[in-house]
């Protein structure tokens, strides 16, 4: 049996209906507001040096240059 964390009292569906009490187990209780996952904040807040893009895309750039150099009309670019 789950341990009750707190109870929420809601008015009845129609005027004159009795109030409804909803029990909330401790395991389902959350903090009010938007939950904050520190791992996700750390992941999305990372900053890479500007040179990283140059390093990670180097092979792609070399491949594209090789393909481009094989075409006569593209050699002038």
PQR file with spaces between the fields and no chain letter, atoms N, CA, C, O and H, PARSE charges and radii, in Angstrom:
ATOM       1  N    UNK     1       0.846   -1.176    0.000 -0.4000 1.5000
ATOM       2  CA   UNK     1       0.000    0.000    0.000 -0.0000 2.0000
ATOM       3  C    UNK     1       0.888    1.234    0.000  0.5500 1.7000
ATOM       4  O    UNK     1       1.852    1.313    0.760 -0.5500 1.4000
ATOM       5  N    UNK     2       0.561    2.195   -0.852 -0.4000 1.5000
ATOM       6  CA   UNK     2       1.338    3.419   -0.960 -0.0000 2.0000
ATOM       7  C    UNK     2       1.038    4.361    0.198  0.5500 1.7000
ATOM       8  O    UNK     2      -0.090    4.425    0.688 -0.5500 1.4000
ATOM       9  H    UNK     2      -0.223    2.131   -1.470  0.4000 1.0000
ATOM      10  N    UNK     3       2.053    5.081    0.622 -0.4000 1.5000
ATOM      11  CA   UNK     3       1.894    6.054    1.689 -0.0000 2.0000
ATOM      12  C    UNK     3       1.331    7.341    1.089  0.5500 1.7000
ATOM      13  O    UNK     3       1.821    7.823    0.067 -0.5500 1.4000
ATOM      14  H    UNK     3       2.969    5.029    0.224  0.4000 1.0000
ATOM      15  N    UNK     4       0.306    7.890    1.725 -0.4000 1.5000
ATOM      16  CA   UNK     4      -0.367    9.083    1.205 -0.0000 2.0000
ATOM      17  C    UNK     4       0.461   10.321    1.517  0.5500 1.7000
ATOM      18  O    UNK     4       0.830   10.570    2.664 -0.5500 1.4000
ATOM      19  H    UNK     4      -0.092    7.499    2.555  0.4000 1.0000
ATOM      20  N    UNK     5       0.747   11.098    0.462 -0.4000 1.5000
ATOM      21  CA   UNK     5       1.529   12.314    0.622 -0.0000 2.0000
ATOM      22  C    UNK     5       0.656   13.498    0.993  0.5500 1.7000
ATOM      23  O    UNK     5       0.945   14.215    1.950 -0.5500 1.4000
ATOM      24  H    UNK     5       0.448   10.895   -0.471  0.4000 1.0000
ATOM      25  N    UNK     6      -0.406   13.701    0.239 -0.4000 1.5000
ATOM      26  CA   UNK     6      -1.349   14.775    0.547 -0.0000 2.0000
ATOM      27  C    UNK     6      -2.672   14.490   -0.152  0.5500 1.7000
ATOM      28  O    UNK     6      -2.789   13.557   -0.947 -0.5500 1.4000
ATOM      29  H    UNK     6      -0.642   13.119   -0.539  0.4000 1.0000
ATOM      30  N    UNK     7      -3.657   15.309    0.163 -0.4000 1.5000
ATOM      31  CA   UNK     7      -4.983   15.152   -0.427 -0.0000 2.0000
ATOM      32  C    UNK     7      -5.374   16.435   -1.151  0.5500 1.7000
ATOM      33  O    UNK     7      -5.054   17.540   -0.712 -0.5500 1.4000
ATOM      34  H    UNK     7      -3.562   16.066    0.809  0.4000 1.0000
ATOM      35  N    UNK     8      -6.067   16.263   -2.260 -0.4000 1.5000
ATOM      36  CA   UNK     8      -6.570   17.399   -3.024 -0.0000 2.0000
ATOM      37  C    UNK     8      -8.089   17.350   -2.958  0.5500 1.7000
ATOM      38  O    UNK     8      -8.693   16.324   -3.271 -0.5500 1.4000
ATOM      39  H    UNK     8      -6.327   15.366   -2.617  0.4000 1.0000
ATOM      40  N    UNK     9      -8.702   18.446   -2.556 -0.4000 1.5000
ATOM      41  CA   UNK     9     -10.161   18.512   -2.459 -0.0000 2.0000
ATOM      42  C    UNK     9     -10.677   19.349   -3.623  0.5500 1.7000
ATOM      43  O    UNK     9     -10.297   20.508   -3.793 -0.5500 1.4000
ATOM      44  H    UNK     9      -8.211   19.279   -2.302  0.4000 1.0000
ATOM      45  N    UNK    10     -11.549   18.741   -4.421 -0.4000 1.5000
ATOM      46  CA   UNK    10     -12.135   19.412   -5.581 -0.0000 2.0000
ATOM      47  C    UNK    10     -13.639   19.521   -5.386  0.5500 1.7000
ATOM      48  O    UNK    10     -14.243   18.635   -4.781 -0.5500 1.4000
ATOM      49  H    UNK    10     -11.858   17.800   -4.284  0.4000 1.0000
ATOM      50  N    UNK    11     -14.247   20.572   -5.879 -0.4000 1.5000
ATOM      51  CA   UNK    11     -15.702   20.674   -5.771 -0.0000 2.0000
ATOM      52  C    UNK    11     -16.365   19.619   -6.658  0.5500 1.7000
ATOM      53  O    UNK    11     -15.742   19.094   -7.580 -0.5500 1.4000
ATOM      54  H    UNK    11     -13.756   21.292   -6.370  0.4000 1.0000
ATOM      55  N    UNK    12     -17.618   19.317   -6.376 -0.4000 1.5000
ATOM      56  CA   UNK    12     -18.360   18.355   -7.188 -0.0000 2.0000
ATOM      57  C    UNK    12     -18.537   18.846   -8.614  0.5500 1.7000
ATOM      58  O    UNK    12     -18.325   20.021   -8.913 -0.5500 1.4000
ATOM      59  H    UNK    12     -18.124   19.744   -5.626  0.4000 1.0000
ATOM      60  N    UNK    13     -18.931   17.924   -9.494 -0.4000 1.5000
ATOM      61  CA   UNK    13     -19.071   18.269  -10.907 -0.0000 2.0000
ATOM      62  C    UNK    13     -20.184   19.292  -11.132  0.5500 1.7000
ATOM      63  O    UNK    13     -20.049   20.205  -11.947 -0.5500 1.4000
ATOM      64  H    UNK    13     -19.103   16.969   -9.251  0.4000 1.0000
ATOM      65  N    UNK    14     -21.258   19.128  -10.416 -0.4000 1.5000
ATOM      66  CA   UNK    14     -22.396   20.039  -10.561 -0.0000 2.0000
ATOM      67  C    UNK    14     -22.616   20.790   -9.260  0.5500 1.7000
ATOM      68  O    UNK    14     -22.199   20.339   -8.193 -0.5500 1.4000
ATOM      69  H    UNK    14     -21.368   18.386   -9.754  0.4000 1.0000
ATOM      70  N    UNK    15     -23.270   21.932   -9.355 -0.4000 1.5000
ATOM      71  CA   UNK    15     -23.552   22.724   -8.168 -0.0000 2.0000
ATOM      72  C    UNK    15     -24.425   21.909   -7.219  0.5500 1.7000
ATOM      73  O    UNK    15     -25.434   21.332   -7.624 -0.5500 1.4000
ATOM      74  H    UNK    15     -23.608   22.299  -10.221  0.4000 1.0000
ATOM      75  N    UNK    16     -24.030   21.872   -5.974 -0.4000 1.5000
ATOM      76  CA   UNK    16     -24.765   21.116   -4.971 -0.0000 2.0000
ATOM      77  C    UNK    16     -24.193   19.724   -4.734  0.5500 1.7000
ATOM      78  O    UNK    16     -24.547   19.083   -3.745 -0.5500 1.4000
ATOM      79  H    UNK    16     -23.210   22.341   -5.644  0.4000 1.0000
ATOM      80  N    UNK    17     -23.307   19.230   -5.626 -0.4000 1.5000
ATOM      81  CA   UNK    17     -22.666   17.926   -5.412 -0.0000 2.0000
ATOM      82  C    UNK    17     -21.644   18.038   -4.292  0.5500 1.7000
ATOM      83  O    UNK    17     -21.085   19.106   -4.043 -0.5500 1.4000
ATOM      84  H    UNK    17     -23.019   19.751   -6.430  0.4000 1.0000
ATOM      85  N    UNK    18     -21.413   16.922   -3.625 -0.4000 1.5000
ATOM      86  CA   UNK    18     -20.404   16.889   -2.561 -0.0000 2.0000
ATOM      87  C    UNK    18     -19.003   17.058   -3.154  0.5500 1.7000
ATOM      88  O    UNK    18     -18.763   16.737   -4.318 -0.5500 1.4000
ATOM      89  H    UNK    18     -21.867   16.054   -3.827  0.4000 1.0000
ATOM      90  N    UNK    19     -18.090   17.567   -2.333 -0.4000 1.5000
ATOM      91  CA   UNK    19     -16.695   17.705   -2.752 -0.0000 2.0000
ATOM      92  C    UNK    19     -16.061   16.328   -2.895  0.5500 1.7000
ATOM      93  O    UNK    19     -16.446   15.378   -2.213 -0.5500 1.4000
ATOM      94  H    UNK    19     -18.285   17.828   -1.388  0.4000 1.0000
ATOM      95  N    UNK    20     -15.096   16.236   -3.780 -0.4000 1.5000
ATOM      96  CA   UNK    20     -14.378   14.983   -4.011 -0.0000 2.0000
ATOM      97  C    UNK    20     -12.970   15.149   -3.471  0.5500 1.7000
ATOM      98  O    UNK    20     -12.298   16.137   -3.767 -0.5500 1.4000
ATOM      99  H    UNK    20     -14.783   17.008   -4.334  0.4000 1.0000
ATOM     100  N    UNK    21     -12.520   14.175   -2.671 -0.4000 1.5000
ATOM     101  CA   UNK    21     -11.169   14.198   -2.124 -0.0000 2.0000
ATOM     102  C    UNK    21     -10.318   13.185   -2.883  0.5500 1.7000
ATOM     103  O    UNK    21     -10.658   12.004   -2.956 -0.5500 1.4000
ATOM     104  H    UNK    21     -13.066   13.373   -2.430  0.4000 1.0000
ATOM     105  N    UNK    22      -9.224   13.651   -3.440 -0.4000 1.5000
ATOM     106  CA   UNK    22      -8.306   12.794   -4.187 -0.0000 2.0000
ATOM     107  C    UNK    22      -7.033   12.656   -3.365  0.5500 1.7000
ATOM     108  O    UNK    22      -6.398   13.655   -3.028 -0.5500 1.4000
ATOM     109  H    UNK    22      -8.947   14.610   -3.381  0.4000 1.0000
ATOM     110  N    UNK    23      -6.662   11.427   -3.044 -0.4000 1.5000
ATOM     111  CA   UNK    23      -5.431   11.193   -2.283 -0.0000 2.0000
ATOM     112  C    UNK    23      -4.273   11.004   -3.260  0.5500 1.7000
ATOM     113  O    UNK    23      -4.390   10.273   -4.243 -0.5500 1.4000
ATOM     114  H    UNK    23      -7.178   10.615   -3.318  0.4000 1.0000
ATOM     115  N    UNK    24      -3.166   11.665   -2.980 -0.4000 1.5000
ATOM     116  CA   UNK    24      -1.980   11.608   -3.827 -0.0000 2.0000
ATOM     117  C    UNK    24      -0.884   10.860   -3.073  0.5500 1.7000
ATOM     118  O    UNK    24      -0.480   11.297   -1.995 -0.5500 1.4000
ATOM     119  H    UNK    24      -3.071   12.259   -2.181  0.4000 1.0000
ATOM     120  N    UNK    25      -0.390    9.737   -3.616 -0.4000 1.5000
ATOM     121  CA   UNK    25       0.695    9.018   -2.949 -0.0000 2.0000
ATOM     122  C    UNK    25       2.000    9.815   -2.998  0.5500 1.7000
ATOM     123  O    UNK    25       2.202   10.635   -3.892 -0.5500 1.4000
ATOM     124  H    UNK    25      -0.717    9.382   -4.492  0.4000 1.0000
ATOM     125  N    UNK    26       2.875    9.566   -2.033 -0.4000 1.5000
ATOM     126  CA   UNK    26       4.156   10.277   -1.974 -0.0000 2.0000
ATOM     127  C    UNK    26       4.982   10.053   -3.234  0.5500 1.7000
ATOM     128  O    UNK    26       5.698   10.952   -3.675 -0.5500 1.4000
ATOM     129  H    UNK    26       2.710    8.899   -1.307  0.4000 1.0000
ATOM     130  N    UNK    27       4.887    8.867   -3.813 -0.4000 1.5000
ATOM     131  CA   UNK    27       5.686    8.544   -4.994 -0.0000 2.0000
ATOM     132  C    UNK    27       5.300    9.390   -6.210  0.5500 1.7000
ATOM     133  O    UNK    27       6.107    9.567   -7.122 -0.5500 1.4000
ATOM     134  H    UNK    27       4.305    8.137   -3.455  0.4000 1.0000
ATOM     135  N    UNK    28       4.077    9.909   -6.227 -0.4000 1.5000
ATOM     136  CA   UNK    28       3.621   10.709   -7.362 -0.0000 2.0000
ATOM     137  C    UNK    28       3.705   12.206   -7.116  0.5500 1.7000
ATOM     138  O    UNK    28       3.405   13.000   -8.007 -0.5500 1.4000
ATOM     139  H    UNK    28       3.421    9.765   -5.486  0.4000 1.0000
ATOM     140  N    UNK    29       4.107   12.595   -5.927 -0.4000 1.5000
ATOM     141  CA   UNK    29       4.221   14.019   -5.628 -0.0000 2.0000
ATOM     142  C    UNK    29       5.393   14.619   -6.395  0.5500 1.7000
ATOM     143  O    UNK    29       6.447   13.998   -6.533 -0.5500 1.4000
ATOM     144  H    UNK    29       4.351   11.950   -5.202  0.4000 1.0000
ATOM     145  N    UNK    30       5.193   15.813   -6.882 -0.4000 1.5000
ATOM     146  CA   UNK    30       6.254   16.516   -7.599 -0.0000 2.0000
ATOM     147  C    UNK    30       6.377   17.923   -7.047  0.5500 1.7000
ATOM     148  O    UNK    30       5.546   18.383   -6.263 -0.5500 1.4000
ATOM     149  H    UNK    30       4.337   16.317   -6.771  0.4000 1.0000
ATOM     150  N    UNK    31       7.414   18.582   -7.469 -0.4000 1.5000
ATOM     151  CA   UNK    31       7.621   19.973   -7.094 -0.0000 2.0000
ATOM     152  C    UNK    31       6.791   20.830   -8.045  0.5500 1.7000
ATOM     153  O    UNK    31       6.724   20.548   -9.242 -0.5500 1.4000
ATOM     154  H    UNK    31       8.089   18.209   -8.106  0.4000 1.0000
ATOM     155  N    UNK    32       6.177   21.848   -7.527 -0.4000 1.5000
ATOM     156  CA   UNK    32       5.363   22.726   -8.371 -0.0000 2.0000
ATOM     157  C    UNK    32       6.234   23.419   -9.407  0.5500 1.7000
ATOM     158  O    UNK    32       7.378   23.772   -9.121 -0.5500 1.4000
ATOM     159  H    UNK    32       6.231   22.077   -6.555  0.4000 1.0000
ATOM     160  N    UNK    33       5.712   23.614  -10.587 -0.4000 1.5000
ATOM     161  CA   UNK    33       6.457   24.277  -11.656 -0.0000 2.0000
ATOM     162  C    UNK    33       7.060   23.275  -12.623  0.5500 1.7000
ATOM     163  O    UNK    33       6.668   22.108  -12.658 -0.5500 1.4000
ATOM     164  H    UNK    33       4.782   23.328  -10.820  0.4000 1.0000
ATOM     165  N    UNK    34       8.009   23.740  -13.399 -0.4000 1.5000
ATOM     166  CA   UNK    34       8.656   22.912  -14.406 -0.0000 2.0000
ATOM     167  C    UNK    34       9.829   22.182  -13.763  0.5500 1.7000
ATOM     168  O    UNK    34      10.687   22.818  -13.151 -0.5500 1.4000
ATOM     169  H    UNK    34       8.328   24.687  -13.370  0.4000 1.0000
ATOM     170  N    UNK    35       9.880   20.847  -13.893 -0.4000 1.5000
ATOM     171  CA   UNK    35      11.003   20.122  -13.306 -0.0000 2.0000
ATOM     172  C    UNK    35      12.310   20.471  -14.020  0.5500 1.7000
ATOM     173  O    UNK    35      12.325   20.681  -15.233 -0.5500 1.4000
ATOM     174  H    UNK    35       9.183   20.331  -14.391  0.4000 1.0000
ATOM     175  N    UNK    36      13.383   20.529  -13.272 -0.4000 1.5000
ATOM     176  CA   UNK    36      14.679   20.905  -13.815 -0.0000 2.0000
ATOM     177  C    UNK    36      15.605   19.700  -13.752  0.5500 1.7000
ATOM     178  O    UNK    36      15.933   19.217  -12.668 -0.5500 1.4000
ATOM     179  H    UNK    36      13.370   20.358  -12.287  0.4000 1.0000
ATOM     180  N    UNK    37      16.023   19.220  -14.908 -0.4000 1.5000
ATOM     181  CA   UNK    37      16.964   18.106  -14.995 -0.0000 2.0000
ATOM     182  C    UNK    37      18.354   18.696  -15.222  0.5500 1.7000
ATOM     183  O    UNK    37      18.646   19.217  -16.298 -0.5500 1.4000
ATOM     184  H    UNK    37      15.758   19.612  -15.788  0.4000 1.0000
ATOM     185  N    UNK    38      19.210   18.609  -14.203 -0.4000 1.5000
ATOM     186  CA   UNK    38      20.523   19.238  -14.294 -0.0000 2.0000
ATOM     187  C    UNK    38      21.382   18.623  -15.394  0.5500 1.7000
ATOM     188  O    UNK    38      22.182   19.325  -16.013 -0.5500 1.4000
ATOM     189  H    UNK    38      18.973   18.186  -13.329  0.4000 1.0000
ATOM     190  N    UNK    39      21.230   17.318  -15.648 -0.4000 1.5000
ATOM     191  CA   UNK    39      21.994   16.681  -16.721 -0.0000 2.0000
ATOM     192  C    UNK    39      21.630   17.288  -18.072  0.5500 1.7000
ATOM     193  O    UNK    39      22.504   17.523  -18.906 -0.5500 1.4000
ATOM     194  H    UNK    39      20.581   16.748  -15.145  0.4000 1.0000
ATOM     195  N    UNK    40      20.339   17.541  -18.287 -0.4000 1.5000
ATOM     196  CA   UNK    40      19.907   18.127  -19.556 -0.0000 2.0000
ATOM     197  C    UNK    40      20.366   19.577  -19.681  0.5500 1.7000
ATOM     198  O    UNK    40      20.753   20.019  -20.762 -0.5500 1.4000
ATOM     199  H    UNK    40      19.629   17.350  -17.609  0.4000 1.0000
ATOM     200  N    UNK    41      20.323   20.309  -18.581 -0.4000 1.5000
ATOM     201  CA   UNK    41      20.784   21.700  -18.609 -0.0000 2.0000
ATOM     202  C    UNK    41      22.268   21.737  -18.959  0.5500 1.7000
ATOM     203  O    UNK    41      22.696   22.553  -19.776 -0.5500 1.4000
ATOM     204  H    UNK    41      20.008   19.950  -17.703  0.4000 1.0000
ATOM     205  N    UNK    42      23.056   20.849  -18.339 -0.4000 1.5000
ATOM     206  CA   UNK    42      24.488   20.801  -18.638 -0.0000 2.0000
ATOM     207  C    UNK    42      24.737   20.441  -20.097  0.5500 1.7000
ATOM     208  O    UNK    42      25.630   21.001  -20.734 -0.5500 1.4000
ATOM     209  H    UNK    42      22.708   20.186  -17.676  0.4000 1.0000
ATOM     210  N    UNK    43      23.946   19.504  -20.629 -0.4000 1.5000
ATOM     211  CA   UNK    43      24.127   19.059  -22.017 -0.0000 2.0000
ATOM     212  C    UNK    43      23.862   20.195  -22.999  0.5500 1.7000
ATOM     213  O    UNK    43      24.667   20.431  -23.900 -0.5500 1.4000
ATOM     214  H    UNK    43      23.220   19.050  -20.112  0.4000 1.0000
ATOM     215  N    UNK    44      22.755   20.894  -22.839 -0.4000 1.5000
ATOM     216  CA   UNK    44      22.375   21.926  -23.797 -0.0000 2.0000
ATOM     217  C    UNK    44      23.096   23.253  -23.571  0.5500 1.7000
ATOM     218  O    UNK    44      23.048   24.130  -24.433 -0.5500 1.4000
ATOM     219  H    UNK    44      22.101   20.703  -22.106  0.4000 1.0000
ATOM     220  N    UNK    45      23.755   23.412  -22.441 -0.4000 1.5000
ATOM     221  CA   UNK    45      24.460   24.658  -22.157 -0.0000 2.0000
ATOM     222  C    UNK    45      25.937   24.583  -22.542  0.5500 1.7000
ATOM     223  O    UNK    45      26.690   25.526  -22.301 -0.5500 1.4000
ATOM     224  H    UNK    45      23.794   22.698  -21.741  0.4000 1.0000
ATOM     225  N    UNK    46      26.348   23.470  -23.138 -0.4000 1.5000
ATOM     226  CA   UNK    46      27.753   23.334  -23.520 -0.0000 2.0000
ATOM     227  C    UNK    46      28.118   24.373  -24.566  0.5500 1.7000
ATOM     228  O    UNK    46      27.290   24.795  -25.373 -0.5500 1.4000
ATOM     229  H    UNK    46      25.736   22.704  -23.334  0.4000 1.0000
ATOM     230  N    UNK    47      29.361   24.767  -24.527 -0.4000 1.5000
ATOM     231  CA   UNK    47      29.865   25.693  -25.537 -0.0000 2.0000
ATOM     232  C    UNK    47      31.100   25.065  -26.167  0.5500 1.7000
ATOM     233  O    UNK    47      32.032   24.660  -25.472 -0.5500 1.4000
ATOM     234  H    UNK    47      30.034   24.424  -23.870  0.4000 1.0000
ATOM     235  N    UNK    48      31.090   24.995  -27.467 -0.4000 1.5000
ATOM     236  CA   UNK    48      32.231   24.457  -28.186 -0.0000 2.0000
ATOM     237  C    UNK    48      33.099   25.605  -28.683  0.5500 1.7000
ATOM     238  O    UNK    48      32.597   26.690  -28.978 -0.5500 1.4000
ATOM     239  H    UNK    48      30.333   25.324  -28.031  0.4000 1.0000
ATOM     240  N    UNK    49      34.389   25.366  -28.775 -0.4000 1.5000
ATOM     241  CA   UNK    49      35.232   26.388  -29.403 -0.0000 2.0000
ATOM     242  C    UNK    49      34.854   26.543  -30.875  0.5500 1.7000
ATOM     243  O    UNK    49      34.353   25.601  -31.489 -0.5500 1.4000
ATOM     244  H    UNK    49      34.797   24.485  -28.536  0.4000 1.0000
ATOM     245  N    UNK    50      35.088   27.707  -31.432 -0.4000 1.5000
ATOM     246  CA   UNK    50      34.732   27.948  -32.827 -0.0000 2.0000
ATOM     247  C    UNK    50      35.482   27.020  -33.774  0.5500 1.7000
ATOM     248  O    UNK    50      34.985   26.710  -34.857 -0.5500 1.4000
ATOM     249  H    UNK    50      35.495   28.472  -30.933  0.4000 1.0000
ATOM     250  N    UNK    51      36.650   26.583  -33.386 -0.4000 1.5000
ATOM     251  CA   UNK    51      37.462   25.729  -34.246 -0.0000 2.0000
ATOM     252  C    UNK    51      36.903   24.312  -34.343  0.5500 1.7000
ATOM     253  O    UNK    51      37.278   23.575  -35.256 -0.5500 1.4000
ATOM     254  H    UNK    51      37.054   26.836  -32.507  0.4000 1.0000
ATOM     255  N    UNK    52      36.030   23.913  -33.444 -0.4000 1.5000
ATOM     256  CA   UNK    52      35.502   22.554  -33.433 -0.0000 2.0000
ATOM     257  C    UNK    52      34.777   22.218  -34.724  0.5500 1.7000
ATOM     258  O    UNK    52      34.937   21.114  -35.244 -0.5500 1.4000
ATOM     259  H    UNK    52      35.725   24.512  -32.702  0.4000 1.0000
ATOM     260  N    UNK    53      33.995   23.127  -35.248 -0.4000 1.5000
ATOM     261  CA   UNK    53      33.270   22.883  -36.497 -0.0000 2.0000
ATOM     262  C    UNK    53      34.251   22.621  -37.633  0.5500 1.7000
ATOM     263  O    UNK    53      34.012   21.757  -38.476 -0.5500 1.4000
ATOM     264  H    UNK    53      33.864   24.024  -34.826  0.4000 1.0000
ATOM     265  N    UNK    54      35.333   23.352  -37.656 -0.4000 1.5000
ATOM     266  CA   UNK    54      36.354   23.171  -38.680 -0.0000 2.0000
ATOM     267  C    UNK    54      36.970   21.776  -38.585  0.5500 1.7000
ATOM     268  O    UNK    54      37.248   21.149  -39.607 -0.5500 1.4000
ATOM     269  H    UNK    54      35.527   24.054  -36.971  0.4000 1.0000
ATOM     270  N    UNK    55      37.182   21.297  -37.376 -0.4000 1.5000
ATOM     271  CA   UNK    55      37.786   19.980  -37.177 -0.0000 2.0000
ATOM     272  C    UNK    55      36.797   18.876  -37.519  0.5500 1.7000
ATOM     273  O    UNK    55      37.151   17.929  -38.221 -0.5500 1.4000
ATOM     274  H    UNK    55      36.957   21.807  -36.546  0.4000 1.0000
ATOM     275  N    UNK    56      35.565   18.982  -37.036 -0.4000 1.5000
ATOM     276  CA   UNK    56      34.594   17.902  -37.241 -0.0000 2.0000
ATOM     277  C    UNK    56      34.140   17.792  -38.683  0.5500 1.7000
ATOM     278  O    UNK    56      33.762   16.706  -39.121 -0.5500 1.4000
ATOM     279  H    UNK    56      35.278   19.751  -36.466  0.4000 1.0000
ATOM     280  N    UNK    57      34.166   18.880  -39.433 -0.4000 1.5000
ATOM     281  CA   UNK    57      33.708   18.855  -40.823 -0.0000 2.0000
ATOM     282  C    UNK    57      34.857   18.783  -41.828  0.5500 1.7000
ATOM     283  O    UNK    57      34.637   18.955  -43.027 -0.5500 1.4000
ATOM     284  H    UNK    57      34.473   19.763  -39.078  0.4000 1.0000
ATOM     285  N    UNK    58      36.063   18.535  -41.361 -0.4000 1.5000
ATOM     286  CA   UNK    58      37.239   18.520  -42.236 -0.0000 2.0000
ATOM     287  C    UNK    58      37.134   17.439  -43.317  0.5500 1.7000
ATOM     288  O    UNK    58      37.395   17.717  -44.488 -0.5500 1.4000
ATOM     289  H    UNK    58      36.242   18.396  -40.387  0.4000 1.0000
ATOM     290  N    UNK    59      36.759   16.222  -42.947 -0.4000 1.5000
ATOM     291  CA   UNK    59      36.664   15.124  -43.914 -0.0000 2.0000
ATOM     292  C    UNK    59      35.606   15.425  -44.965  0.5500 1.7000
ATOM     293  O    UNK    59      35.800   15.135  -46.145 -0.5500 1.4000
ATOM     294  H    UNK    59      36.546   15.996  -41.997  0.4000 1.0000
ATOM     295  N    UNK    60      34.502   15.998  -44.548 -0.4000 1.5000
ATOM     296  CA   UNK    60      33.443   16.342  -45.488 -0.0000 2.0000
ATOM     297  C    UNK    60      33.919   17.400  -46.476  0.5500 1.7000
ATOM     298  O    UNK    60      33.616   17.327  -47.667 -0.5500 1.4000
ATOM     299  H    UNK    60      34.344   16.233  -43.589  0.4000 1.0000
ATOM     300  N    UNK    61      34.657   18.374  -45.982 -0.4000 1.5000
ATOM     301  CA   UNK    61      35.164   19.438  -46.848 -0.0000 2.0000
ATOM     302  C    UNK    61      36.193   18.893  -47.835  0.5500 1.7000
ATOM     303  O    UNK    61      36.189   19.267  -49.008 -0.5500 1.4000
ATOM     304  H    UNK    61      34.903   18.433  -45.015  0.4000 1.0000
ATOM     305  N    UNK    62      37.071   18.011  -47.363 -0.4000 1.5000
ATOM     306  CA   UNK    62      38.064   17.408  -48.254 -0.0000 2.0000
ATOM     307  C    UNK    62      37.387   16.595  -49.350  0.5500 1.7000
ATOM     308  O    UNK    62      37.789   16.650  -50.513 -0.5500 1.4000
ATOM     309  H    UNK    62      37.074   17.707  -46.411  0.4000 1.0000
ATOM     310  N    UNK    63      36.363   15.845  -48.976 -0.4000 1.5000
ATOM     311  CA   UNK    63      35.629   15.039  -49.956 -0.0000 2.0000
ATOM     312  C    UNK    63      34.963   15.942  -50.997  0.5500 1.7000
ATOM     313  O    UNK    63      35.061   15.683  -52.197 -0.5500 1.4000
ATOM     314  H    UNK    63      36.036   15.801  -48.031  0.4000 1.0000
ATOM     315  N    UNK    64      34.296   16.988  -50.546 -0.4000 1.5000
ATOM     316  CA   UNK    64      33.608   17.899  -51.464 -0.0000 2.0000
ATOM     317  C    UNK    64      34.601   18.595  -52.389  0.5500 1.7000
ATOM     318  O    UNK    64      34.316   18.771  -53.573 -0.5500 1.4000
ATOM     319  H    UNK    64      34.217   17.198  -49.571  0.4000 1.0000
ATOM     320  N    UNK    65      35.762   18.993  -51.867 -0.4000 1.5000
ATOM     321  CA   UNK    65      36.779   19.628  -52.711 -0.0000 2.0000
ATOM     322  C    UNK    65      37.287   18.666  -53.771  0.5500 1.7000
ATOM     323  O    UNK    65      37.513   19.062  -54.914 -0.5500 1.4000
ATOM     324  H    UNK    65      35.993   18.850  -50.905  0.4000 1.0000
ATOM     325  N    UNK    66      37.467   17.403  -53.400 -0.4000 1.5000
ATOM     326  CA   UNK    66      37.925   16.397  -54.362 -0.0000 2.0000
ATOM     327  C    UNK    66      36.922   16.185  -55.478  0.5500 1.7000
ATOM     328  O    UNK    66      37.306   16.079  -56.643 -0.5500 1.4000
ATOM     329  H    UNK    66      37.284   17.081  -52.472  0.4000 1.0000
ATOM     330  N    UNK    67      35.649   16.122  -55.143 -0.4000 1.5000
ATOM     331  CA   UNK    67      34.596   15.959  -56.149 -0.0000 2.0000
ATOM     332  C    UNK    67      34.532   17.192  -57.050  0.5500 1.7000
ATOM     333  O    UNK    67      34.417   17.078  -58.270 -0.5500 1.4000
ATOM     334  H    UNK    67      35.337   16.208  -54.196  0.4000 1.0000
ATOM     335  N    UNK    68      34.607   18.355  -56.439 -0.4000 1.5000
ATOM     336  CA   UNK    68      34.509   19.602  -57.196 -0.0000 2.0000
ATOM     337  C    UNK    68      35.687   19.765  -58.153  0.5500 1.7000
ATOM     338  O    UNK    68      35.514   20.244  -59.274 -0.5500 1.4000
ATOM     339  H    UNK    68      34.701   18.447  -55.448  0.4000 1.0000
ATOM     340  N    UNK    69      36.878   19.371  -57.720 -0.4000 1.5000
ATOM     341  CA   UNK    69      38.066   19.525  -58.566 -0.0000 2.0000
ATOM     342  C    UNK    69      38.031   18.617  -59.789  0.5500 1.7000
ATOM     343  O    UNK    69      38.740   18.882  -60.759 -0.5500 1.4000
ATOM     344  H    UNK    69      37.019   18.982  -56.810  0.4000 1.0000
ATOM     345  N    UNK    70      37.229   17.557  -59.773 -0.4000 1.5000
ATOM     346  CA   UNK    70      37.130   16.647  -60.913 -0.0000 2.0000
ATOM     347  C    UNK    70      36.264   17.214  -62.032  0.5500 1.7000
ATOM     348  O    UNK    70      36.315   16.700  -63.150 -0.5500 1.4000
ATOM     349  H    UNK    70      36.653   17.342  -58.985  0.4000 1.0000
ATOM     350  N    UNK    71      35.487   18.231  -61.780 -0.4000 1.5000
ATOM     351  CA   UNK    71      34.624   18.823  -62.795 -0.0000 2.0000
ATOM     352  C    UNK    71      35.293   20.073  -63.365  0.5500 1.7000
ATOM     353  O    UNK    71      35.707   20.962  -62.621 -0.5500 1.4000
ATOM     354  H    UNK    71      35.446   18.648  -60.873  0.4000 1.0000
ATOM     355  N    UNK    72      35.391   20.127  -64.675 -0.4000 1.5000
ATOM     356  CA   UNK    72      36.092   21.221  -65.352 -0.0000 2.0000
ATOM     357  C    UNK    72      35.477   22.575  -65.014  0.5500 1.7000
ATOM     358  O    UNK    72      36.194   23.525  -64.700 -0.5500 1.4000
ATOM     359  H    UNK    72      35.054   19.405  -65.280  0.4000 1.0000
ATOM     360  N    UNK    73      34.158   22.661  -65.079 -0.4000 1.5000
ATOM     361  CA   UNK    73      33.524   23.957  -64.852 -0.0000 2.0000
ATOM     362  C    UNK    73      33.598   24.408  -63.392  0.5500 1.7000
ATOM     363  O    UNK    73      33.399   25.588  -63.102 -0.5500 1.4000
ATOM     364  H    UNK    73      33.576   21.888  -65.334  0.4000 1.0000
ATOM     365  N    UNK    74      33.879   23.494  -62.479 -0.4000 1.5000
ATOM     366  CA   UNK    74      33.943   23.859  -61.060 -0.0000 2.0000
ATOM     367  C    UNK    74      35.363   24.185  -60.605  0.5500 1.7000
ATOM     368  O    UNK    74      35.540   24.735  -59.518 -0.5500 1.4000
ATOM     369  H    UNK    74      34.041   22.536  -62.714  0.4000 1.0000
ATOM     370  N    UNK    75      36.361   23.865  -61.393 -0.4000 1.5000
ATOM     371  CA   UNK    75      37.753   24.109  -60.988 -0.0000 2.0000
ATOM     372  C    UNK    75      38.040   25.590  -60.791  0.5500 1.7000
ATOM     373  O    UNK    75      38.903   25.959  -59.995 -0.5500 1.4000
ATOM     374  H    UNK    75      36.217   23.418  -62.276  0.4000 1.0000
ATOM     375  N    UNK    76      37.323   26.434  -61.511 -0.4000 1.5000
ATOM     376  CA   UNK    76      37.575   27.870  -61.446 -0.0000 2.0000
ATOM     377  C    UNK    76      37.099   28.486  -60.140  0.5500 1.7000
ATOM     378  O    UNK    76      37.518   29.588  -59.784 -0.5500 1.4000
ATOM     379  H    UNK    76      36.622   26.134  -62.158  0.4000 1.0000
ATOM     380  N    UNK    77      36.241   27.795  -59.434 -0.4000 1.5000
ATOM     381  CA   UNK    77      35.690   28.342  -58.185 -0.0000 2.0000
ATOM     382  C    UNK    77      36.683   28.277  -57.118  0.5500 1.7000
ATOM     383  O    UNK    77      36.407   28.689  -55.991 -0.5500 1.4000
ATOM     384  H    UNK    77      35.900   26.901  -59.723  0.4000 1.0000
